[in-house]
Amino acid sequence: MKKIVFFVLILVILTFIIPAFFTRVSVQSKSYYENNLGNTEKNANVEEQQSGTNEQNNDNQGQLENQKQNEIFEQLGIQNEAQEKSIDLTQYDYKNFNTVKLLHKKTNTIEEIPLDEYLCGVVSAEMPVDFDIEALKAQAIVARTYTIYKIMQNQSKHGDANICDDSSCCQAWITKQDRQEKWEEDKREDNWNKIVLAVNETKGKIITYNGKPINAFFHSNSGGATEAPVNVWGGGGYPYLQSVETAGEEGYEQYSSELQLSKEEFISKLKEKYSDFSIDFSDANCIQIIEYTTGGRIKTIKIGNHNLSGVEVRSIFSLKSANFTIEINENIKFNVKGYGHGVGLSQTGSDSLAKQGYNCEDIIKHFYVGVNVVDF
Ligand SMILES: [Zn+2]
C-alpha cells in the first residue's frame, strides 16, 4: 500500500508540479523579453519626436529608464518578480513621492517642492482655469501620473532634478504669483482655489495600466480624434494609447488654424530640409495626400519630388497639428485641425466631455484605453 501511495506521489510530481514550475519560468522570461523589445523600439524612433505647446515628449532612453527603475524598485524593496509582472502599487508609500526636484530651465536651478504644490503649478500652467472642474481634476491626475512616471524612470536627463518646467520637454509649471498676475484681480483667489481643489480632490490618484503608472501623454485639441503614438514617433509599446473619437472639440479656438505662405517661402522652407526639392505648381498633382493615419491625420503626402510624413510637414512649417489640407492659389494655404501631437488626453476634449456629464475618471478612461485610476 505504501508503495502505491509513493508511486502516485511521484506521478503527481512528474505530471503537475515540475511542468508547472517550468511554465512559470518561461512566462516570466517572455514578459521580460517583451518589455525590453518595447523599449528598443522606442529607442529606434526617438529622432522623429516632435514637440509643441502643451505637449510632452516621448521617452528616449528606454533601457536606461528600465535600469534606473529597477534601482528605484530595489530601494523600495520590490522584488524582481514584481518588476516582470504587474507592480503592486499598494507597496508604494505616498511619502516616497512627497517632493519633486524641479529644474527651472531659464535659471538652471533646482527647487525641491512638495508634490501637490508642484501639481498646482502644473495644472494652472497647462489648462485654462475656466475649464470644468472635472477636466481640471483629470489634468491633475494626468500631471501626477506623468510626474511619478518620471521620478520612477529617473532618466538622468536633468541631472539631479526629476523633471523640468519646460512644456516642450517635460510639463509646464508656473509659480502661484506669476499665474495670479495673469488673472484679473477680483478672480485671483477664486481661480487659485479652483486649481487647489482639482489637485486636492484627486490627492494620491494616478493612472495605471497592468499595475504600472502610464506614460500619460496629453495635448491641447485632438481635432475630433486622438492619435496612436506609432503615427507620431513610430515604435510601439503603449497599448493604452489608441485613437479615440471625442465630440465637441470643434467648439474651441484651438480646433482650427491657418497658415499662408508665398510659393517662394514654401519652396525655401522645404529646401532647408531637402536641398534637391523641386515642385511644378502647374501640375495639378504636385501635392497629393497618399495616406491618412487611423486618427485622420496625414500619414504620407507627396509634395513635388518628395514623399513626406505629416509629422515632418508639421515640423517644417510649424503647423499646430499633422491634420491639415493644402490649398494652392496665388499663395499656399494650410488649413489645420486640432492642436498638438494628438496622443493621449485632449485638454479641450476633456472640458467638452466634462460638460456632457463625464467625471474625471470617465474622462481619463475615455482617452487612455484599459487603464485604472488608483490611489497610491
Ligand atoms: Zn524636461
Boltz pocket constraint, residues with backbone or C-beta under 6 A from the ligand:
constraints:
  - pocket:
      binder: B
      contacts: [[A, 158], [A, 163], [A, 164], [A, 165], [A, 166], [A, 169], [A, 170], [A, 171]]
      max_distance: 6.0
